[in-house]
Amino acid sequence: MTIKIIYLLFLPVIFMLVSAAHADFYKYTDENGVVHITNVPTSSNYKWMMSERNSGPRNASYRISSNSRFEDIIYNTSQRYGIDPKLVKAIVKAESDFDARAVSVKGARGLMQLMPETARLMGVRDIHDPEENVEGGIRYLSKLLKMFDWKVPLAVAAYNAGENAVLKYGSIPPYSETQTYVKRVLYYYSQYRGAGK
């Protein structure tokens, strides 16, 4: 099923639909500025938009709460690196929705959706181990925050698109996936900060 929408008018609705879906979503913008979104891409014009989510029932241990193991891992590791745990939680929410088993179509894995090469560079041996994955993701995020003078939007953009893309443009790269990702992370971050969680 292909959904055709005007991008600026209906984007929030699409993200609500996507968040409840259990499939990969792809999109492309045609010459008239109409965004086409589908879970069954019919041409190479479509680009991946959002990771597939587990369609089976979620084990409660994969959902973060104030008493969960993930909460402690995120908080303790963030504190060691001097990073706001709420920012890390926002990235985990955007990346995997707290599913330690998540695997994206591009091969990113675990809570913080590390690519295998990034995981290796960050010293991660078991990419699906929550503690190692979060440690590697936070170590990488710490590096990006320092690189971009603690400017959170740029570090978040680099987490998604790579530091070289951000260095190339000197700002959030003009990639729709990255721009959407940054908005989502910052939204979750503001929600966590506002809730005091």
C-alpha positions in Angstrom: 0.0 0.0 0.0 1.4 3.4 -1.0 0.4 6.5 0.8 0.7 9.8 -1.1 0.8 12.9 1.1 1.9 16.5 1.1 5.1 16.3 3.2 4.7 19.4 5.4 1.0 19.0 6.0 0.8 15.4 7.0 4.3 14.4 8.3 3.2 14.3 12.0 0.3 11.9 11.1 2.6 9.6 9.2 5.0 9.3 12.1 2.1 8.3 14.3 1.1 5.7 11.8 4.7 4.5 11.4 5.2 4.2 15.1 2.3 1.8 15.4 3.3 -0.2 12.3 5.1 -3.5 12.1 7.0 -3.1 8.8 9.8 -1.2 7.2 8.7 2.0 5.6 10.3 3.6 2.5 9.7 7.0 0.9 10.6 9.2 -2.0 9.6 12.7 -3.1 8.5 13.1 -6.7 9.1 16.1 -9.0 5.8 17.7 -7.7 7.0 17.6 -4.1 4.6 14.8 -3.2 6.1 12.3 -0.7 5.3 8.7 -1.4 5.5 6.3 1.6 5.2 2.5 1.3 6.0 -0.7 3.1 6.5 -2.4 -0.3 9.0 -0.3 -2.4 8.4 -0.7 -6.1 11.4 1.1 -7.4 14.9 2.2 -6.4 13.6 5.7 -5.9 12.3 4.7 -2.5 14.7 5.2 0.4 14.5 3.5 3.8 12.7 5.7 6.3 12.2 3.7 9.5 13.3 0.4 11.0 11.0 -2.7 11.2 9.6 -3.2 14.6 9.1 -6.6 16.2 5.6 -7.7 15.3 5.4 -10.3 18.1 4.6 -9.5 21.7 7.3 -7.6 23.5 8.8 -9.0 26.6 8.5 -6.5 29.4 12.3 -6.6 29.9 12.7 -4.9 26.5 10.6 -1.9 27.6 12.3 0.8 29.7 10.7 1.8 33.0 12.0 3.4 36.2 12.8 -0.1 37.6 14.2 -1.7 34.5 17.7 -3.0 34.0 18.1 -0.7 31.0 17.4 2.3 33.1 20.3 1.5 35.4 22.6 0.7 32.5 21.8 4.0 30.7 22.0 6.1 33.8 25.2 4.6 35.2 27.1 4.6 31.9 25.9 8.1 31.0 27.2 9.4 34.3 30.6 7.9 33.7 30.9 9.8 30.4 29.4 13.0 31.7 26.4 12.8 29.3 22.8 13.5 30.2 21.1 10.1 30.6 17.9 11.6 29.2 19.7 12.3 25.9 20.8 8.7 25.7 17.3 7.5 26.5 16.0 9.7 23.6 18.5 8.1 21.2 17.6 4.6 22.4 13.9 5.4 22.0 14.5 6.7 18.4 16.9 4.0 17.4 15.4 0.8 18.8 12.4 1.6 21.0 14.3 -0.2 23.8 14.5 -3.5 21.9 17.9 -5.0 22.6 17.3 -7.5 19.8 16.6 -4.9 17.2 18.3 -5.2 13.8 17.8 -2.5 11.1 17.7 -3.2 7.4 21.1 -1.5 7.2 22.6 -3.9 9.8 22.6 -1.6 12.8 22.0 -3.6 16.0 20.9 -3.5 19.6 19.6 -0.8 21.8 21.7 2.0 20.3 21.7 0.5 16.8 25.4 0.3 16.4 26.8 -0.7 13.0 29.2 -3.6 13.4 32.2 -1.4 12.4 31.3 1.3 14.9 30.8 -1.3 17.6 34.3 -2.8 16.9 35.9 0.7 17.0 34.2 1.4 20.3 35.4 -1.9 21.8 32.1 -3.7 21.8 32.5 -7.5 21.6 28.8 -8.6 21.9 26.7 -6.1 20.0 23.4 -7.5 21.4 24.5 -7.4 25.0 22.6 -4.4 26.4 25.5 -3.2 28.7 28.1 -3.5 25.9 25.8 -1.9 23.3 24.9 1.0 25.5 28.6 1.5 26.6 29.7 1.5 22.9 26.9 3.8 21.9 27.6 6.3 24.7 31.3 6.2 24.0 30.6 7.1 20.4 28.1 9.8 21.3 30.6 11.2 23.8 33.2 11.4 21.0 30.6 13.2 18.7 29.6 15.7 21.4 33.2 16.6 22.0 33.9 16.9 18.2 30.9 19.2 17.7 31.5 21.4 20.8 28.6 19.8 22.8 26.1 21.0 20.2 23.5 18.3 20.7 21.7 18.6 17.3 25.0 18.2 15.4 26.1 15.3 17.6 22.8 13.6 17.1 22.9 14.2 13.3 26.4 12.7 13.3 25.2 9.7 15.2 22.7 9.1 12.4 24.6 10.2 9.2 28.2 10.0 10.4 30.6 12.7 11.5 32.0 13.3 8.0 28.6 14.3 6.7 28.1 16.9 9.4 31.7 18.2 8.9 31.1 18.4 5.2 28.0 20.6 5.6 28.9 22.3 8.8 25.3 21.7 10.0 22.7 19.0 10.0 23.1 17.4 6.6 20.3 18.0 4.1 19.2 14.3 4.2 15.5 13.9 5.0 16.2 10.8 7.1 18.8 12.6 9.2 16.7 15.7 9.6 13.7 13.7 10.7 15.9 11.6 13.0 17.2 14.7 14.7 13.7 16.1 15.2 12.6 12.8 16.7 15.5 12.6 19.1 15.2 16.2 20.3 11.4 15.7 20.8 12.0 12.6 22.9 14.8 14.4 24.8 12.5 17.3 25.6 9.7 14.9 26.7 12.1 13.0 29.1 13.5 16.3 30.5 10.0 17.6 31.0 8.8 14.4 32.7 11.9 14.3 34.9 12.5 10.7 33.9 
